[in-house]
Amino acid sequence: MSPSALHPLKRIFAVKEVGILLILLGMILAMSLWTDSFATESNTISILQAIAPIAIMGIGQTIVILTAGIDLSVGSVCALSAYTMSLLLIGESQPPLWISLLVAVGTGAACGLFSGLVIAKLKVTPFIVTLGMLSACSGLTLGLSGGKQIGLNKFGVEQEVVASILSPDAVIEGQPEVERHYYSDSGETTALLPIGSDRVWMGGAQPGSVALVGSGWEPLAEIQMDEEAILALAEGPEGSVYAGGEPGGKVWLCNPDGSKKLFYETGAERVASLLSFSDGTLAVGTGSPGRLIHLDAEGNVIEEWKIGEPESVLSLTLGEEGELLAGTARPAQLISIASDKQPEVLLESEDEQIEQVQVDEDGTIWFVSGGAKPSKLQKLVDGQVELIWDSPKKPIRGFLIYPEGVVVVSTGNVGSMYLIRGGG
């Protein structure tokens, strides 16, 4: 009896690959029963993100195999194309993102065209040609990169791309409607500073940039910076913004008309934090080495506060009585600087760093501490540290404090958001 004459269910089980599918389903069931963390939304998203690039390439590879061919070079060609785009984005010319994307696609197309011509015209076996292309692209990528990774976090929707390719009508069911209002040339938004109720300054990384966006999300100013990343913003005079980042340790004054000027050069590797005072002066926290500098409105040094020798001053804010509060790294300290007084260490933690220092409406100091990816949300009550929450998703990227101890926390990993009631 031919397979086409079998019952539909029997035809399914007659396919030899069905055994692999059953084994996979069995493993999923076993892991779901064995652990509590496997069959979770966050783990599912992590798995989808991990397999998305392979799935996208696999869809194209399937077409090649169906035509009796083989391509061993898809992974290395993908790596070369991606790294070529990244080099353009962080280079001196800094072309628009769409040009970098075209170059990446062109790089992949050129590699594929070369392999195809050799196979079709010279009649060389696809296995040999694509194996050679694999070695060539891998070597070229390693030579260009020197083993250094360039991160780019703008494209965080790999699983949606796979779903849109596989979906017959290219519509992803069950996805919320998202409207993109502004598209920066930088690969990552690293700092935000609202100006009034109708404008927002944005700091970017890869490459470093500062942009002013209006109430209609129209770009009012876009300024390319010398830094790779803008780490800190602070309000300047007449709607301008102070910006600092890494490398270079410079503080820039960026204006709404798109101009910029060097305001102060710290001599450190990076500017990690900035805070404007009501009198027009500016506090600057640096990293490598960690320094805390007070500047006047002209960029002249008023004083440099003696805070020891931390590696970095990561966070600056004002306390309930107007004192300056600073969070540092290695050592992890919470420092208070009142007017006409010497700096006072309120807390020295065993962690590597204290950052994201905030003060609530009751005057309680909140902060995040931990290692390279800090995950502990804490507050200082009567000189004692109270652990509010240790996030399972590292790091804690930001938090908002509401009345009655309600806190909204955003974390890393898959970008989870948590609501914590009652301060714990």
C-alpha positions in Angstrom: 0.0 0.0 0.0 1.4 3.4 -0.9 1.9 6.1 1.8 -0.8 8.3 0.1 -3.4 5.5 0.6 -2.8 5.4 4.4 -5.1 6.9 7.0 -4.0 10.6 7.6 -2.9 9.8 11.1 -0.9 6.9 9.9 0.7 9.0 7.2 1.9 11.4 9.9 3.5 8.7 11.9 5.0 7.2 8.7 7.3 10.2 8.4 10.7 9.3 9.8 11.2 12.7 11.4 8.2 12.2 13.7 10.3 10.2 16.1 12.6 13.3 16.7 9.5 15.4 17.2 8.2 13.0 19.8 11.5 12.9 21.6 11.5 16.7 21.7 8.0 16.9 23.1 9.0 14.3 25.7 12.0 16.4 26.8 9.8 19.5 27.0 7.3 17.6 29.2 10.0 16.1 31.4 11.7 19.5 32.0 8.4 21.2 32.7 7.6 18.6 35.4 11.2 18.5 36.7 11.8 22.2 37.2 9.5 25.2 38.0 11.5 27.6 35.8 11.4 25.8 32.5 7.7 26.2 31.5 7.7 30.0 32.1 7.1 32.9 29.8 10.6 34.4 30.4 12.4 31.1 29.6 10.3 30.6 26.5 11.1 34.1 25.3 14.8 33.5 26.0 14.8 30.3 24.0 13.0 32.0 21.1 15.5 34.8 21.1 18.4 32.3 21.1 17.1 30.2 18.2 15.7 33.1 16.1 18.9 33.8 14.1 19.3 30.1 13.4 15.7 29.8 12.4 15.9 32.7 10.0 19.0 31.2 8.3 17.4 27.7 8.4 14.4 28.9 6.4 16.7 30.0 3.6 18.8 26.9 3.9 15.7 24.8 3.5 15.2 26.2 0.0 18.8 25.5 -0.9 18.5 21.9 0.2 15.2 21.4 -1.6 17.1 22.2 -4.8 19.7 19.5 -4.1 22.3 22.0 -2.9 24.1 22.8 0.4 25.5 25.9 2.0 27.9 25.6 4.9 28.8 29.3 5.0 25.5 30.9 6.2 26.7 31.3 9.7 30.0 32.9 8.9 28.5 35.1 6.1 25.9 36.3 8.7 28.7 37.1 11.2 30.7 39.0 8.6 27.6 41.0 7.4 26.7 41.9 11.0 30.2 43.0 11.9 30.5 45.1 8.8 27.3 47.0 9.7 28.5 47.5 13.3 31.9 48.9 12.1 30.1 51.5 10.0 27.8 52.5 12.9 30.6 53.2 15.3 33.1 54.6 12.7 34.0 58.2 12.2 31.7 58.7 9.2 28.7 57.3 11.1 26.3 56.9 8.1 22.6 56.6 8.7 21.4 53.2 9.9 19.7 52.3 6.6 23.0 52.7 4.7 24.7 50.4 7.2 21.9 47.9 6.7 22.3 48.1 2.9 26.0 47.5 3.2 25.4 44.4 5.5 22.8 43.0 3.0 25.2 43.8 0.1 28.1 42.0 1.9 26.0 38.8 2.3 24.7 39.1 -1.2 28.2 39.4 -2.6 29.4 36.4 -0.8 26.4 34.4 -2.0 26.8 35.6 -5.6 30.5 34.6 -5.6 29.7 31.1 -4.3 26.8 30.8 -6.7 29.0 31.8 -9.7 31.7 29.4 -8.8 29.2 26.5 -8.4 27.3 27.3 -11.6 30.0 28.4 -14.0 33.0 26.4 -12.8 31.0 23.3 -11.8 32.6 23.0 -8.4 30.8 21.0 -5.8 28.7 23.2 -3.5 30.1 21.5 -0.4 33.7 22.5 -1.3 32.8 26.1 -2.4 30.7 26.9 0.7 33.2 25.3 3.0 35.9 27.6 1.5 33.5 30.6 1.9 32.9 29.6 5.5 36.7 29.7 6.2 37.2 33.0 4.3 34.3 34.8 6.1 35.3 33.5 9.5 38.9 34.6 9.0 37.9 38.0 7.7 35.5 38.6 10.6 38.1 37.6 13.1 40.7 39.9 11.4 38.4 42.9 11.4 37.2 42.4 14.9 40.4 41.2 16.6 38.1 39.1 18.8 36.3 42.2 20.1 32.5 42.2 20.3 30.4 45.2 19.3 27.0 45.2 20.9 23.8 46.5 19.3 20.6 46.3 21.2 18.2 48.1 18.8 17.0 44.9 17.1 15.3 43.1 20.0 12.5 41.4 18.1 14.2 38.4 16.5 11.3 36.0 17.4 8.8 38.4 15.8 10.9 38.4 12.6 10.8 34.6 12.5 7.0 34.6 13.1 6.4 37.2 10.4 8.4 35.1 7.9 6.5 31.9 8.8 3.1 33.6 8.9 1.3 33.3 5.5 0.0 36.9 5.8 3.1 38.2 7.7 0.8 39.3 10.6 1.8 38.3 14.1 -1.3 37.4 16.0 -1.6 38.4 19.7 1.0 41.1 19.5 0.1 44.5 21.0 -0.1 47.4 18.6 3.1 49.4 19.0 3.8 52.7 17.3 7.3 53.9 17.0 7.4 57.6 17.4 11.2 58.3 17.1 14.0 56.4 15.5 17.5 57.4 16.6 20.7 56.7 14.6 22.2 55.3 17.8 22.0 51.6 18.6 20.8 52.2 22.2 19.1 54.9 24.2 21.1 55.3 27.4 19.8 58.4 29.1 16.6 60.5 29.1 15.9 64.0 30.5 12.5 65.7 30.2 12.6 69.5 29.7 9.2 70.9 30.8 6.2 69.0 29.6 6.8 69.1 25.8 10.4 68.1 25.1 12.8 65.3 26.0 16.6 65.1 25.6 17.9 61.7 24.7 21.4 60.3 25.1 22.5 57.4 22.8 25.3 54.9 22.4 26.8 53.1 19.5 27.4 55.7 18.2 27.2 58.4 20.9 24.5 61.0 20.2 22.3 63.6 21.9 18.8 64.4 20.5 16.0 66.7 21.4 12.5 65.5 20.7 9.4 67.6 20.7 5.9 66.9 22.0 4.9 65.5 18.6 8.0 63.3 18.6 9.5 65.4 15.9 13.4 65.6 16.2 14.2 69.2 17.1 18.0 68.6 17.3 20.3 65.7 16.6 23.9 66.0 17.6 26.6 63.4 16.9 29.1 63.2 19.8 32.7 62.1 19.9 31.9 59.6 22.6 30.8 56.0 22.0 28.2 56.3 24.6 26.4 59.1 26.4 25.9 58.0 30.0 24.6 61.1 31.8 22.5 64.1 31.1 21.7 67.2 33.2 19.6 70.3 32.5 21.5 73.3 31.2 20.6 77.0 30.8 17.8 78.0 28.4 16.7 74.5 27.4 20.1 73.2 26.8 21.6 70.0 28.2 24.9 68.9 29.8 26.0 65.6 28.4 28.9 63.3 29.3 29.9 59.7 28.6 32.8 57.5 27.5 35.5 57.4 26.4 37.2 60.8 27.0 35.6 62.1 30.2 34.3 65.3 28.6 31.3 67.3 29.6 29.5 69.0 26.6 26.9 71.7 26.5 24.4 70.8 23.8 21.9 73.4 22.6 18.4 73.1 21.1 19.8 74.6 17.8 21.9 71.5 17.3 25.2 73.1 18.3 27.6 71.9 21.0 30.6 73.1 22.8 33.1 71.5 25.2 32.1 72.7 28.7 34.7 70.9 30.8 37.3 68.1 30.4 37.7 66.0 33.5 40.7 64.0 32.5 39.0 60.8 33.6 38.0 57.9 31.3 34.3 58.6 31.6 31.6 60.9 32.9 29.3 58.6 34.8 26.8 61.1 36.4 25.7 64.7 36.3 23.4 66.9 38.4 22.4 70.5 37.9 21.8 72.8 41.0 19.2 75.5 41.2 22.0 78.2 41.2 23.2 77.1 37.8 26.2 75.1 39.0 26.9 71.5 38.0 28.1 68.4 39.9 30.1 66.0 37.7 30.8 62.4 38.8 33.6 60.6 36.8 34.9 57.0 36.5 38.4 55.7 36.2 39.3 57.5 38.4 36.3 58.4 40.5 36.1 62.1 41.2 33.3 64.5 42.2 33.7 68.0 40.8 31.7 71.1 41.4 31.6 73.5 38.4 30.2 77.0 38.0 28.1 78.1 35.1 31.2 79.0 33.0 32.8 75.5 33.4 35.3 76.6 36.1 36.0 74.4 39.0 34.5 75.7 42.3 35.8 72.8 44.3 36.5 69.1 44.1 34.9 67.1 46.9 37.2 64.7 48.7 35.4 61.4 48.6 38.4 59.0 48.8 39.4 57.0 45.7 36.4 55.2 44.3 36.6 53.7 40.8 33.5 55.6 39.7 30.8 58.0 40.9 27.7 56.3 39.4 24.8 58.3 40.7 24.0 61.9 41.9 20.8 63.2 43.4 19.6 65.7 46.1 18.5 64.7 49.6 15.5 65.9 51.6 17.4 68.9 53.0 19.2 69.8 49.7 22.3 67.9 50.4 24.2 66.1 47.6 23.9 62.3 47.6 26.4 60.2 45.6 26.6 56.5 44.9 30.0 55.1 44.1 31.7 51.9 42.9 34.6 50.0 44.3 34.2 50.8 47.1 30.4 50.8 47.1 29.5 53.9 49.2 26.6 56.2 49.8 28.0 59.7 50.4 26.3 62.8 51.7 27.7 66.3 51.0 26.0 69.1 52.8 26.7 72.8 52.2 30.0 74.0 53.9 30.5 70.5 55.4 32.9 67.7 54.7 31.6 64.6 52.8 30.0 62.0 55.1 29.8 58.3 54.3 26.3 57.2 55.1 26.8 53.7 54.1 29.7 51.4 52.9 28.4 48.2 51.3 30.1 44.9 50.8 28.8 45.0 47.2 30.8 46.3 44.3 28.7 49.4 43.6 25.8 51.6 44.6 23.8 53.3 41.9 20.4 54.8 41.0 20.1 56.7 44.3 16.7 58.2 44.8 14.8 60.0 47.6 11.1 59.4 48.2 8.6 61.9 49.5 9.3 60.9 53.1 13.0 61.6 52.7 14.0 57.9 52.6 17.0 57.1 50.5 16.6 54.2 48.0 19.3 52.7 45.9 20.4 49.7 43.8 23.5 47.7 44.7 25.4 44.6 43.6 28.1 43.5 41.3 28.6 44.2 37.6 24.9 43.6 37.1 23.4 45.0 40.3 20.1 43.4 41.4 19.4 44.4 45.0 16.8 47.2 45.6 17.4 48.6 49.0 16.6 51.6 51.2 18.3 53.3 54.1 16.1 53.6 57.2 17.5 55.2 60.4 21.0 54.3 59.3 20.1 50.7 58.6 19.9 49.0 55.2 16.6 47.3 54.4 16.6 44.9 51.5 13.4 45.4 49.5 14.0 42.9 46.8 16.7 40.9 45.1 15.7 40.6 41.5 16.1 37.2 39.8 16.5 39.1 36.5 19.8 41.0 36.5 20.4 43.9 36.4 17.8 46.3 37.8 17.8 49.0 35.2 15.5 51.5 36.9 12.7 52.0 39.4 9.9 54.4 40.3 8.7 55.0 43.8 5.0 55.7 44.5 3.2 56.5 47.7 2.8 53.9 50.4 6.0 52.0 49.4 4.8 50.9 46.0 7.7 50.4 43.6 7.8 49.6 39.9 11.1 48.0 38.9 12.4 47.4 35.4 15.1 44.7 35.0 17.5 43.3 32.4 17.4 39.8 30.8 14.1 39.9 28.9 13.1 43.3 30.1 10.7 42.3 32.9 8.7 44.8 34.9 7.7 44.1 38.5 5.3 45.8 40.9 6.3 45.6 44.5 3.7 46.6 47.1 4.3 47.9 50.6 8.0 48.4 49.9 8.8 44.7 50.0 
